[in-house]
């Protein structure tokens, strides 16, 4: 049994008569100990998909799915109390901006210890010792003293390490890292990514990495999921997806990497923009921008076709030469 199994997940916002589907019919599986990279433009539904799975969008949006299972638990039927026993313990998430997820009114030590007290029932000296152990694990220097620091007294990199310590406090089975290095300097980004990979290996947890950085996915992920306009465009193993993309959008993402545009005046780009709430085409959502568009593409929306080696949402998948 897969650790995470999602079938036909959709998330709608706005009025019921004219809803905006930020996520549409997403299928995703994550195995125990697997690293999955989810890539795509801003607004493609990467973060919303994971937040919906965790039950964090109940007040903002409407979530529906055929299957939403984690480690044998049906996340659709769990009560709020039952879900709280899983979220933060077996499933944890690291958000983009560490300063937005740390409470400025409390010391970082208190915030780490709150997680431990809630999910593991630790008290007294054992609680403090475990908090120090976690801060040591994420390589925060002088952890005993840093327990008394407030978030504003820490750098961005240190704040992100505190957020990671909180996320791994209960040894989760699944860690979701939502662009964990976006707000950090380049040198710090590399340190945080190395830390996450080391923690994933030593603790044996599955890791979902939401990112714009294809190089990071190529280096650490076992599987890549490409999203476009709220849908999954392609799922394939790494590094196979980099050698032979099957969806035109995946191909365009890879072509946009600066190394592929050496000797040219401009980076490669697709014409047009991602469809919004009021301009979504009837057919394939990429059809207005796709260089290989055909009549069928504009008339009917394709389904995600699954093969032994990959899954692709396209009527005319690309062949080994990069053509449909």
QUISULDA-V930792 format. One record per residue. RES is the residue in one letter. SS is DSSP state (2 for helix, 1 for strand, 0 for the rest). OMEGA is omega as a letter, one per 30 degrees, with the letter a starting at -180 (NA if undefined). NEAR is the number of other ideal C-beta (glycine too) atoms within 12 Angstrom. Layout:
[[RES & SS & OMEGA & NEAR] [RES & SS & OMEGA & NEAR]]
This chain:
[[X & 0 & l & 14] [X & 0 & l & 24] [X & 0 & l & 30] [X & 1 & a & 41] [X & 1 & a & 28] [X & 1 & l & 38] [X & 1 & l & 25] [X & 1 & l & 24] [X & 1 & l & 41] [X & 1 & l & 31] [X & 1 & a & 37] [X & 1 & l & 27] [X & 1 & l & 23] [X & 0 & a & 16] [X & 0 & a & 11] [X & 0 & a & 10] [X & 0 & l & 7] [X & 0 & a & 12] [X & 0 & l & 21] [X & 1 & a & 28] [X & 1 & l & 32] [X & 1 & l & 34] [X & 1 & a & 41] [X & 1 & l & 34] [X & 1 & l & 29] [X & 1 & l & 45] [X & 1 & a & 32] [X & 1 & l & 44] [X & 1 & l & 29] [X & 1 & a & 38] [X & 0 & l & 24] [X & 0 & l & 24] [X & 0 & a & 20] [X & 0 & l & 30] [X & 1 & a & 37] [X & 1 & l & 44] [X & 1 & l & 43] [X & 1 & a & 44] [X & 1 & a & 45] [X & 0 & a & 39] [X & 0 & l & 28] [X & 0 & a & 20] [X & 0 & a & 21] [X & 0 & l & 33] [X & 0 & a & 42] [X & 2 & a & 41] [X & 2 & a & 36] [X & 2 & l & 36] [X & 2 & a & 42] [X & 2 & l & 44] [X & 2 & l & 29] [X & 2 & l & 36] [X & 2 & a & 43] [X & 0 & l & 36] [X & 0 & a & 34] [X & 0 & a & 28] [X & 0 & a & 25] [X & 0 & a & 19] [X & 0 & a & 11] [X & 0 & a & 17] [X & 0 & l & 28] [X & 1 & a & 23] [X & 1 & l & 32] [X & 1 & l & 23] [X & 0 & l & 29] [X & 0 & l & 16] [X & 1 & l & 24] [X & 1 & a & 32] [X & 1 & l & 26] [X & 1 & l & 39] [X & 0 & l & 25] [X & 0 & l & 16] [X & 1 & l & 28] [X & 1 & a & 21] [X & 0 & a & 35] [X & 0 & a & 25] [X & 0 & a & 14] [X & 0 & l & 24] [X & 0 & l & 15] [X & 2 & l & 15] [X & 2 & l & 10] [X & 2 & l & 18] [X & 2 & a & 25] [X & 2 & l & 19] [X & 0 & a & 22] [X & 0 & a & 30] [X & 1 & a & 32] [X & 0 & l & 31] [X & 0 & a & 31] [X & 0 & l & 33] [X & 1 & l & 39] [X & 1 & a & 38] [X & 1 & l & 33] [X & 1 & a & 44] [X & 0 & a & 30] [X & 0 & a & 28] [X & 0 & a & 20] [X & 2 & a & 39] [X & 2 & l & 25] [X & 2 & a & 18] [X & 2 & l & 28] [X & 0 & a & 35] [X & 0 & a & 21] [X & 0 & a & 18] [X & 0 & a & 11] [X & 0 & l & 20] [X & 1 & a & 26] [X & 2 & l & 42] [X & 2 & l & 35] [X & 2 & a & 24] [X & 2 & l & 34] [X & 2 & a & 46] [X & 2 & l & 35] [X & 2 & l & 23] [X & 2 & a & 34] [X & 2 & a & 33] [X & 2 & a & 23] [X & 2 & a & 21] [X & 2 & a & 28] [X & 2 & l & 22] [X & 0 & a & 15] [X & 0 & a & 23] [X & 0 & l & 14] [X & 2 & a & 13] [X & 2 & l & 11] [X & 2 & l & 16] [X & 2 & l & 26] [X & 2 & a & 24] [X & 2 & l & 21] [X & 2 & l & 32] [X & 2 & l & 37] [X & 2 & l & 27] [X & 2 & l & 24] [X & 2 & l & 38] [X & 2 & l & 38] [X & 2 & a & 20] [X & 2 & l & 27] [X & 0 & l & 39] [X & 0 & l & 25] [X & 0 & a & 33] [X & 0 & l & 16] [X & 0 & a & 15] [X & 2 & a & 28] [X & 2 & l & 17] [X & 2 & a & 16] [X & 2 & l & 30] [X & 0 & a & 31] [X & 0 & a & 22] [X & 0 & l & 29] [X & 1 & a & 22] [X & 2 & a & 31] [X & 2 & l & 18] [X & 2 & a & 19] [X & 0 & l & 31] [X & 0 & l & 24] [X & 2 & l & 28] [X & 2 & l & 30] [X & 2 & l & 33] [X & 2 & l & 38] [X & 2 & l & 43] [X & 2 & l & 41] [X & 2 & l & 45] [X & 2 & l & 45] [X & 2 & l & 45] [X & 2 & l & 42] [X & 2 & a & 42] [X & 2 & a & 44] [X & 0 & a & 43] [X & 0 & a & 36] [X & 0 & l & 32] [X & 0 & a & 27] [X & 0 & l & 36] [X & 0 & l & 32] [X & 1 & l & 45] [X & 1 & l & 45] [X & 1 & l & 46] [X & 1 & a & 46] [X & 1 & a & 36] [X & 0 & a & 34] [X & 0 & a & 45] [X & 0 & a & 37] [X & 0 & a & 28] [X & 0 & a & 25] [X & 0 & l & 27] [X & 0 & a & 15] [X & 2 & a & 14] [X & 2 & l & 14] [X & 2 & l & 24] [X & 2 & a & 25] [X & 2 & l & 20] [X & 2 & a & 26] [X & 2 & l & 40] [X & 2 & l & 36] [X & 2 & l & 23] [X & 2 & a & 36] [X & 2 & a & 44] [X & 2 & l & 27] [X & 2 & l & 20] [X & 2 & l & 34] [X & 2 & a & 34] [X & 2 & a & 16] [X & 2 & a & 15] [X & 2 & l & 28] [X & 0 & a & 20] [X & 0 & l & 35] [X & 1 & a & 35] [X & 1 & l & 49] [X & 1 & a & 49] [X & 1 & l & 44] [X & 1 & a & 38] [X & 0 & l & 43] [X & 0 & a & 30] [X & 0 & a & 28] [X & 2 & a & 32] [X & 2 & l & 25] [X & 2 & l & 31] [X & 2 & a & 37] [X & 2 & a & 27] [X & 2 & a & 22] [X & 2 & a & 32] [X & 0 & l & 39] [X & 0 & a & 30] [X & 1 & l & 35] [X & 1 & l & 46] [X & 1 & a & 47] [X & 1 & a & 48] [X & 1 & l & 46] [X & 1 & l & 44] [X & 0 & l & 40] [X & 0 & l & 39] [X & 1 & l & 43] [X & 1 & l & 47] [X & 1 & a & 46] [X & 1 & l & 44] [X & 1 & a & 39] [X & 1 & l & 36] [X & 1 & l & 28] [X & 0 & g & 30] [X & 0 & a & 21] [X & 2 & a & 23] [X & 2 & l & 36] [X & 2 & l & 29] [X & 2 & a & 20] [X & 0 & l & 25] [X & 0 & a & 36] [X & 0 & a & 39] [X & 0 & l & 43] [X & 2 & l & 37] [X & 2 & l & 41] [X & 2 & l & 42] [X & 2 & a & 36] [X & 2 & l & 34] [X & 2 & a & 37] [X & 2 & l & 33] [X & 2 & a & 25] [X & 0 & l & 22] [X & 0 & a & 22] [X & 2 & a & 15] [X & 2 & a & 16] [X & 2 & a & 17] [X & 2 & l & 15] [X & 0 & l & 10] [X & 0 & l & 9] [X & 0 & a & 13] [X & 0 & a & 7] [X & 0 & l & 10] [X & 0 & l & 17] [X & 0 & l & 20] [X & 0 & l & 16] [X & 0 & l & 25] [X & 0 & l & 13] [X & 0 & a & 20] [X & 0 & l & 17] [X & 0 & l & 29] [X & 0 & l & 28] [X & 0 & a & 17] [X & 0 & a & 18] [X & 0 & a & 9] [X & 0 & l & 14] [X & 0 & a & 25] [X & 0 & l & 24] [X & 0 & a & 16] [X & 0 & l & 23] [X & 0 & a & 36] [X & 0 & l & 40] [X & 0 & a & 45] [X & 0 & a & 33] [X & 0 & a & 23] [X & 0 & a & 25] [X & 0 & l & 33] [X & 0 & a & 24] [X & 0 & a & 26] [X & 0 & l & 27] [X & 0 & a & 19] [X & 2 & a & 12] [X & 2 & a & 19] [X & 2 & a & 27] [X & 2 & a & 20] [X & 2 & a & 15] [X & 0 & a & 15] [X & 0 & a & 26] [X & 0 & l & 34] [X & 0 & l & 18] [X & 0 & a & 32] [X & 1 & a & 22] [X & 1 & l & 20] [X & 0 & a & 15] [X & 0 & a & 9] [X & 0 & a & 18] [X & 1 & l & 31] [X & 1 & a & 32] [X & 1 & l & 37] [X & 0 & a & 40] [X & 0 & l & 39] [X & 0 & a & 29] [X & 0 & a & 25] [X & 0 & a & 31] [X & 0 & l & 31] [X & 0 & a & 15] [X & 0 & l & 12] [X & 0 & l & 9] [X & 0 & l & 20] [X & 0 & l & 15] [X & 0 & NA & 23]]
